[in-house]
């Protein structure tokens, strides 16, 4: 998971993180995160990054690495050495809300390729708890279901012709037009281009129904399929 910050004010950061943690404490508690510094006006000083890491720790998350824009790689290397953390990636991501958490695909950072014209990845078996399926530069189609504790990720759209009980993440590399579709909605988490909602904040009226999710600006919307 990736945590993007836009301020070095640790009080503001801790308040924001605590508020997000409280929406789903069991889901986020002790989650490993990469700290993305790309949206800061300038690279933080060593003491500032140490204070940021302490705020992240106090919020209940575990910082495991740093990331920033490729143009700031030298400053990032100095910070990483100062706090003894690895650099997990160095790229310029799309813009998301303050402290948004987004999936970090387990591949080397590369330019985003168009998903147009690339055949969808098809998963015909149930995605079970603990499994992760990732469709790179394409849509993901699941003809069975997604179990609780499972994770499905696509750079394009996610289509689930069955029950969604785990986590679905579309537009993993910043495609704002990506959508999530499912036949039976019981999601733990839905994310599009890094903007996410967890099960405590998902519309209860849509439980068990065919649902689609899409992004409008910085707000994630849900509605029955066909509306």
Buried (B, 14 or more C-beta within 10 A) or exposed (E): BBBBBBBBBBEBBBBBBEEBBEEBEEBBEEBEBBBBBBBBEEBBBEEBBBBBBEBBEEBBBEBBBBBBBEEBEEBBBEBBEEBEBEBBBBBBBEBBBBBBBBBBBEEEBEEBEEBEEBEBBEBEEBBBEEBBBBBBBBBBBBEBBBBBBBBBBBBBBBBBBBBBBBBBBBBBBBBBEBBBBBBBBBBBBBBBBBBBBBBEEBEEEBEEBBBBBBBEEBEBBBEEEEE
